[in-house]
Amino acid sequence: MAGPSARMLALLSLLQVHRDWPGDELAGRLGVSPRTVRRDVDRLRGLGYRVEALRGPAGGYRLEAGSDLPPLLFDDDQAVAIALALAVAPASGADVAESAARALATVRQVMPARLRSRVDAVRAVTATSRTTTDPDVLVAVSEAVHLGELFRFGYGEDETPRRVEPYAVVARAGRWYLLDWDLDRQDWRTHRIDRITPRMRTRVPVTPRPIPGGDAAAFVSARFKGSAVDDVWPCTGSVATTADDARRIAPYLPEDAVVEELDGDRTRVTLGSWSWDGLAGVVAGLAVPIRVERPDALRRAVRDLSTRLATAAD
């Protein structure tokens, strides 16, 4: 038989599943008597967990959201920090999406309502952030998105309030962004949240308008690539190199590069950039012998770049 501490953890794990547990079934799962289950439930209550006793022929138990976090575990700020970290964990690149989702559900289940509302307001869409962002500002922006309210804020050193309809919080390339419809500019905009200074809450509801393409993360990514809507580079071209050289540079290629094996010992690498000059720079940075395949615009940009580099060297 497991010791009391291990048994209580197992009991808590079962209770955190969203369902009612008959007392006899819990006892069978834990391999103890119903009386032992009752004692363990009392111990959990003593730690601050609200375990409700269910009435009926067999009786049972249900774990409710606590009025307070269990003592000696986490304070409010720590609990919110843990929940936010779990929320963005699936976008970290590690294969932890399912585990993080279950862990977040576990933490949220025992949170008091005042903390659950803060955590529920945050809906990060993509990758983690490396930029230092005030969590209170992130929560304020996320609440405006969650509640669908007109949002006013200063931006950077400009204290003139901006008025936007907030639609999504997006984490991309190490920074947090607000995707919104700017009422003064009458256009979709992205604003870095670390530059935002929220003004007083407006409580003015906004009528949702469709995000172009329907995907907030893809739309923000497209804007950073210089594309209007579609998440593709405006300028795309291909170069050919040997298979050995292609393998050598593979770890350094952009994530969206396409590598194709051709006949013989040749490999095609297709890359994109915001301009042909920019793409010529990317191609030059491959640092292996290459031959431009297509298009002619890339050939011209590479020739112009080689001329500028030769002049700079002279």
Secondary structure, DSSP 8 states (H G I E B T S, - for coil): ---HHHHHHHHHHHHTSSS-EEHHHHHHHHTS-HHHHHHHHHHHHHTT-EEEEE-SSS-EEEEE--SS--TTT--HHHHHHHHHHHHHGGGGSSS-HHHHHHHHHHHHHTS-HHHHHHHHH--B-S--B-S---HHHHHHHHHHHHHTB-EEEEETTEEEEEEEEEEEEEEETBEEEEEEEETTTTEEEEEEGGGEEE-S----B------TTS-HHHHHHHHHTT-SSSSS-SEEEEEEEEHHHHHHHGGGS-TT-EEEE-STTEEEEEEEESSHHHHHHHHHTT-S--EEEE-HHHHHHHHHHHHHHHHHH-
